[in-house]
Amino acid sequence: MTFDPETTTFLIAGPVRIHPRVLRAMSMPSLNHRGDYFHGIVAEIRELLPVLFGATGHQVILSGSGTAGLEAVYASLVPKEQRTVVLANGNFGERTDQIVRRYSSRVTTVSAPWGKPFDPAAVAAALEGGDVGAVCVVHNETSVGLANDLAPIAPLVRKSGALFLVDGISAVAGIPEDIAGWGIDAVVAGSQKGLAAPAGLALVHLSDRAVSALHPGTFYLDLAAHLKSLEKNDTPWTPAVPLFLALREALLLLKEEGLARRLERTHRLAEASRGAADALGLALFPDRAHASDTVTAIRNPDGMGDPELRKVLEREYNVLVQGGQGALTGKIFRIGHMGIADWPDLLVTFAALERILGKAHRLPAPGAALRAIVERMP
C-alpha cells in the first residue's frame, strides 16, 4: 500500500484529522477582513469560544500557532521585576522555559524527569522563596503522553499570589480543565488539537486579573491590542481569514457534540489505547497514573525502532502515528486520539500493529488488542 495523505488513518499528536465541514468552510472566496460580513463571523466565534474553554471571560483569537499564543501570554504577563516559576517535565515544558527566559532574567525552573509528574513539595519549595509573579506549566505534555495534575498545584499558586499561566494547547477540549476552580489566569489552546480545526490559530482565555496585569511585550502579539479590537469584532492586524472560517465551523461541531461528550469520548479512546497496548505486551512511557487522554506514548519493543514499526505502519498500512522527540527519538511512538478521532481509527491502527508484531514473531495473542478496544466501546 502506498501512503496516501487523503485517505490515511491519521493519529499523530496534532494536527489532527479535520471534518469535511471544516475543510469546506475554508473554500469561501476572499473576504474583506474589515467588512461587516467578517465582523459577523468574529462575533459568532466570540460567542462560541466559551464552549471550547468551558468558561466565560476574556478570550482572544490570534493568527499564529499555539506557540504564538504562548509567546503572547508570556510577553504580556511574565513580570519584569518578580520571579517566574516554570515547571518542566517534557519537551514542551522545556520550550516554555526557553520562551519565558526571553522576557525575564529571574526564572526558577522546577524540573521532573520526562514522563514523571511534578512533586508538589518541590513546587511549594520554589514558591516559598516569595517574590513570585507568575507560575507557568504545560497541562498536557504530548512529548511524553503525560497529563500534569494541576489540582494539587493550583492551591499553592493561589497562596503565593502569582498569576497561573497554563499551556493548554493539547489539553483544551481533550482533558478536563477547571479554569475557574484552579484559578487559572491564562490558558492557551491550539486550533489543531482537541478542537480539530486546521493549525494556525491560537486561542487565549484570560481572567480579569490577567487583563489588569497585561503590559506591552511584543507588537504583533500584544494581547491588550487584540482585546481592544475584539470589542468591535475586529483584529488589530490582518487575520488568517480562511482559518477563522474553519474555526467557526469547528466550534459549531463542538457545540453540537457538547464539550462533556467530547471529553468522555476522548477518555474512552485513551483507555482503549492503553488497554490495547497492554494486550500487545507494550509498555507505556509515562507514569500510568498520569497518562494523557489525548495522546498515548508507548515504548518501542526491544530491537524495533522507527524503521521497523512506525515507518512500516505508514508505508504498508497507510496509518500515521508520531515518533518520539529529542532523546526519545526512535524509542517511543505516540498515538493521538483527540478531536474527532473515533473507534474505527483505533481498530485500524492496532490491527496493523498486530500484523507488524506478528510478522516479527512478537505478538503475544492474536486479536487481543482489538478485543481490548471493542470491550471499551460504548
N, C-alpha and C positions, 0 to 999 in steps of 0.2 A: 504494500500500500504506500502511495506517495503522500507526504504531508500536504494537506490542503487547508489553508487558514480559514476558508469559508465554511468548512464542514467539520473542523476539528472538535473533539471534546476538549474544552478549554478550561483548565482548572489550575491556573497559576495563582499566585497570591495577590494579584491585581496588576494591571487592569483585568476586569472580569468580563464574562460574556454579556453582551448588550442585547436587550429585547428589540425585535424588529420595529416596534412602535417608536422606540427612542431613536433608532437609526433613521427612520423615515422623517422624523421631526427635523433632522438636520438638512433635509433636502429643500427647504424653503429658499426661494430666491433672496438675493441680498436685501437687507432691510436698513432703513435709516435708524441708526442706533440713538439718534437724538429725537426721533419722531414719536408720536403718540402710540403707535402700534407696539413698538418695542417697549415703551414705558409701561404699557399694559401687561406685557409679558413679565417684566421685572416685578410689577405689583403682584402678579399671581405667584411668582416664585417666593416672594417675601411672605405671602400668606401661607405657603406650603412648607417653608423651612422648619417651623415648629414641629411638623410631623416627623421630620428627619431627626431632629435633636431630642424630641420628646420633652421639649421645654420651650417656653417663650422667653424673649429677651431681645438683646441687640444682636442682629445677625447680618453678616457681610458675605458678599459673593465676590471672589477675586478671580480674574483671568490669570491663571498660573497653576502649576501643580500643587500638590499638598505641601511640598517643601516651601513654596511661595507663601502659603498660609502660615507655616511655622515661622518663617523669617519675618512676616508682618507682625505676628504676635510678639516675638522676642525683641524685635527692633522697637516696637511701640510700648512694651510693658516691662522688659527687663530693667530694673532700676540701675541708675548710673552710680549712685553713692552707696547703696546697700549690697549685701552679698546675695548671690543667686545660688540655690542648691539644685544640682542636676542629678537625677537618678538614671543610671545606665546599666543595663544587663543584656545588651544585644547591639546589633549594628545600628539600629535607628536611635537608640539611646545615646550611643557614642556620637552619632551625627548631631543630635540635639546639643551635646556638649560642645561640639565644634562651632555650631551656629551661635550659641549663646556667648561664647568667648569672643566673637566678633563685636559684641555690643557691651561686654563687661570685662573688666580686669579682675573682678572679685567673684570668682566662681569656686564653689566647693562641690566636688563630684563624689557621689556615693555609688560605688560600683558593686555589682554582684557578678559571678560567673555567668557566661552566656547560657541561657536555659534554666537558670535558677532564680527564684523570687527574691525580692529585697527583704532584708531583715529590718522590721520596723524599729528595732532598737538602734540600728545604725543610722536610720533616718532621723530618729529622735535626737541622737547624739550630734548630728550635723546641725540640727536646728537649735539645740540648747546653747550654742555659742552666741545666739542673738544676732541682731542686725541683719536679718534675712528679709529681703523684699519680695522674693519670688521663689517658687519651687516648680521645677519642670520635670515632667515624666511622660514616657510613652505608655499609653494604656495597654495597647496590644502590640507586642513585639513580633512582627511577622518573620523576622530573620531567623527566629528560633522556635516559632509556633507557641509562644507563651503569652498568656494574658496576665498582666500585673494586677494584683488585687489592690484597688485604691481605697477600699473601705477602711482598713486599719491605718492607712497613711493620712487620710483626709482629716481626722481629728487633730493629728499632730501639726498639720499645716495650718489648720484653723486657729489652734492655740498660739502658734508663732506670729499670727497676723499677716503672714506672707500671702501674696497672690498665688493661686493654684493654677498653673498653666499646663494643659494636657494635650499631647499629641494623640488625637483620637482618629487618625486617618484610617486605620483598618479596624477600628472599634465601632464607630458610629454606624447604626443600622446593622450591626453584626453581633455585638455582645451588649448586654445591658449597661447603660451608662447613666448613673444617677447624678445628673448635673447639679440639681438643687440640693439633694441630700448630702452630697460630698463637698459642697461649697466650691465647685469648680468655677473659676473666674474667666477662663478662656479655654475653648476646645476647638481643635481644627479637624475638619473632615475632608476627605478627598472624594471627588466625584466618582472615581473609578473603582471604589471598593464596595462597601455594603449597599450603596445606593444603586450601583450598576448603571452608571452613566459613563460617557467617554471620559478619558483622562484629560486634564487641562483646566479644571476649576478647583478652587479651594473654598470651602465654606467655613466660616468662623462664627462661633457663638461667644458672646461677651456678656459678663454680668454688669450690673450697674457700677459696681466698684471698679471693675476693669476699665469701663468707659471713662470714669473720673480720673483714672491713673494714666490714660494714654498720653504719650509725649512724642514729638517728632523723631523719626528714626530713619526710614527710607522715604524716597519721594513717591515712587510708583505704588508701593505697598503701605502707604500711610493709612492706617485704619481709620483715623479721625476724618480724613478726606473722603473715604468710601462711605462712612456712616452719614456724613453730611449730604452726599449726593443721593444716597438711597432714600433719604427723606422725601425726595422728589421722584423716586423710582428711576433714578439715573445712575450713571457710573462716572467717576472723575476722568477716566481715560477711555480709549476705545476698547470695548469689551469683545470677547470671543463670541460673536453673535450666534453662530450655529450651536456652540456648546451651551449657551443659555437656553436655546430652544430644546435641546436634548435634556437639559437639567429639568426643565418644567415637566416634560413627559415622564422622566424617571421618578420625579416626585409624585406625579399623579398615580403612577403604578404602585408606588409605596403606599400612598393613601388608600388606594383600592384594596391592597392586601392587608394593610394595617401593620404598624411597627411591631406590635406584640407577636403577630403571626410570623412576620419575617424573622424575628429573633428566635422564635421557637423552631422554625424550620431549619435555620442555620445551626442551632444547637443539636437538633436531631441528626443532621448530616455529619456534624463533628463527632457525635457519639458513634455513629455508624462507621466513620472512617477509622476511629480508634479501635473499634471492635474488629474491623476487617484487618487492620494491621496486626492485631493480636493473633488473629486466626492464621495469618501468614508467618507467624513467628518473627515479626519485625518489631523493633523497639522504637518507642517514641524518643525524640531527642530531649524535650523539656521535662521537667518535673511533672508527672502525670496530673497531680492535683491542680496544676496551674496551666494545663494545656489549653490552647486557644480554641475558640469555637469558629473562628473564621479561616484558620489555616492549620493543617496538621503537618508537623515536621517529623519525619521518620528517618531513622538511621539506615544507611545503605547496608545490605547484607555484606558480611566479610567477603572480600575479594571481588565485589561488584561495585564499580564506580559509575559515573555518568554514561560512559560509552556502552556499558553492558545493561544498563537499566533505563535511565531517563531518555537517552537518545534512541533506544530501541522502541520505547513507548511512542515517541514522536514519529520515527521513520517507518515502523512496521504496523502501528495500530492507530495512527493519527490522533494520539492522545498527548496533550501538552500539560505537563506539570513543571514545577520550578525546582532548580537546584539550590545548593547552599551558597552562602555569601562569605567572603573573606576566608578565614581559617577553616570554614565548614564546606568550602567548595569540594565537590566530589565525595563528601562524607554523609550528606543527608539529601533527601528530596522533600519538597513541600507541596502539599495538595491544598489548593484554595477552594473553599466551599461557602462562599458568601454571595451576596447579591441575589441573582436569580438562578444560581446553581440549584440543581434538583436531583432526585433519586436516579434517573437514567444516567446522569453524568458519573455518579459513583459506581454504578453497576458496570458500565463500560470500562472505566479506569481499572477497577480491581479485577475484572475478568482478564484484561490484558496483562496485569501484573501477575496473576495466577499462571497465565500461559508462559510468560518470560521465566518465572521461577521454576515452573515445571520442566521447561526445556533445559534449565541449568541444574536439574535434579535437586532443587532447593525448596520444593513445595511440600509442606507437612501433610496437608489433607486437601485434595482437590475439591473445590466448591465451597470450602469453609468460609472464605472471605465473603462470597456472595450471600451465603446463608446469614452471616453476621449482619449484613446490610438489610436483607429482606426482613429479618426479625425485628429490626428497629424502624421499619417503615410504618407510617400511620395507617 
